[in-house]
Every structure is written in structure tokens, then in C-alpha cells.
């Protein structure tokens, strides 16, 4: 039981690292006033999950595939859902009209979510899956040696 508790705490710490990296990357251009939506989108897709992969590879060795999948997919999916729901609230739209909401977000009239698009959604999921596969293969390689 104690081992599961420690694994859950390590998982939560990884989520916190991903979240803090995300907030740091998002806040710098926002505070400066730069509106480079594609650059910001790429940075928000790649850097937080890379920081999370580094943490999981160094401090969470020997865990299961499920552990690593939860480590990346949970924050990725929650982030996308929260951005979508906050945008629907800000635009005063019905969240069930997904295509209309995404079109309105992609127009970029709100700076705070101008990087959010279908490419961001699928790119983020792709990076999360790739990081999970990378860590699982890394674990298999270290067990063989």
C-alpha cells in the first residue's frame, strides 16, 4: 500500500512539474505582450512534456506503462478540456458546438487562447503518446542491461 502511495505522489509531482513549466512558458510572452501564437503553441506542446519526461526518466524508474501514460495523458487531456471550456465561457457559446467554438478560438480574437487550434490539440496528444512510448522503451532498455 505504501508503494502505491509513493508512486501516486511521484505522479502528482510530475503533473506539478508539467503544470509549472506550462504556466512559466505561457506567462512570459503574455506579460511581455508578444502575440506569436504559433511559436507559443509549439513551446507549450513540447517543453512541459519534455520537462515531465526528464523527471519521470530520472526519478521514476521501474514503473509500469500505465504510470507513464497517466503521467502525460492526464495533464494533456485536462489542459485541452479546460482551455476549451474556459473559451466557451469567455465567448458565451454552447460547449456542445465544438466546430463553432474552435473556429471562434482560431480567429484569435482572444489573446489568451490564440494558440489553441486543432493542430495544438492533436499535436499535444501526439507528443504525450510519443513521450510515453519513449519512457517505456527506455525502461525496457535499462532492465535489459
N, C-alpha and C positions, 0 to 999 in steps of 0.2 A: 504493500500500500504506500509506503514511504517513497519507494522508487517512482511510482506513478505521480506522486505529488511533486517530486523534484523535476520530473520530465515536464509536467504541466507548467511549473514555474519557469523552466528554461524556454518553453514555447512562448509563454507570455512575455518574457524578456526579449525574445526575438521579435515579437509583434511590436513591442515598445521601441526597439531599435529601428524597425521599418517605419513606424509612425513618426518618430522624431526626425529621421532623415528626410521623410516626406515633407514634414512641416518646415524644416530648415530650408530645403530646396525651394519650396513654394513661397516662403516668406521673403526671401532675399529679392527676387525680381518684383514682387508685389510692393515692397517698401521702397525700392528704388524708383519704381514706376515704369519699368520696361514691359512692353507688351509683345514679347516674342513667343507667341503661343505654340508654335511647333517645337521650338527649342525647349521650352518649358515642359511640354508634353513628353518629349523624349527623355529629358532628365528625370522627370517624375516616374517614368516607366522603368528606367534602367537602374539608377543609383540606389533607391531604397531597397530594392530586392537584391542588389549586389552586396550591400552592407549586411542584409539579413543572411545571405548565403555565406559571407565571410564568418559571421558569428556562428551560424549553425555548423560550419565545417571545422571551426577551431574548438568550440566549447561544447558541442552536442554530438560528439562522435558515437557511433554504435547504436543509433536509434532506428526505428522502423521507417518504411516508406510512407506510412500514414502520418508519422510525426512530421516529416519534411513537407508532405503535401499540405497538411494543415498549417504549417509554418508559413507557406507562401500563398496558398489559395484563399484562406480565410481573410487575411487583410486585403488581398487584391479584390475579392468579390465585395466585401463590406465597403471598401473605399468607393468602388464604382456605384454601388447602390446608394450610398449616402450622397455622393455628388449629384446623382440623378434626382433623388428625392428633394434635395435642397434646391436644385434648379427648378423643379416643377413648382415648388412653393414660391420661389422668387419670381417666376414668370406667371404665377397664378394660373396654372394649367392642370388639367386632369392627368395624373400619372399613368393612366391606362392608355393614353395616346402616345405610345413610345416614339413613333416616327416623327410626329409633330414636335414633341419635346426635344428630340435630338436635333431636328432641323433648326429649331429656335436657338439651341445652345451653340450649334456650329456657326450660326450667323455671328456669334461673338458680341452681342450687344451687352452682355455682362462680362466684365473683365475677369472676374473671379473664377470663372469656369470656361474661359475661351479656349483652353487647350483640350477640353473634353469633346471627343468625337468617337465615331465607330472605330476608327483606327486606334485610338487610345484604349478603348475597351478591349478590343481583340489583341492588340499589342501587349497590354498588361497581362492578360491571361496567358498569352504565348510565353512571355518572359517568366511568369510564375511556374508554368509547366516545365520550361527549359531548366530553370534553377533546381526544381525538384528532381528532374532526371539527372542533372549534373551531380547533385549531392548523393543520390542513391548510388550512382556509378562510382563516385569517389569512395563511398563506404565499402562497396564490394571490392574495390581495388585495394583498400587498406586492410581488409580482412584476409585477402589472398596473400599478402606479403607478410 
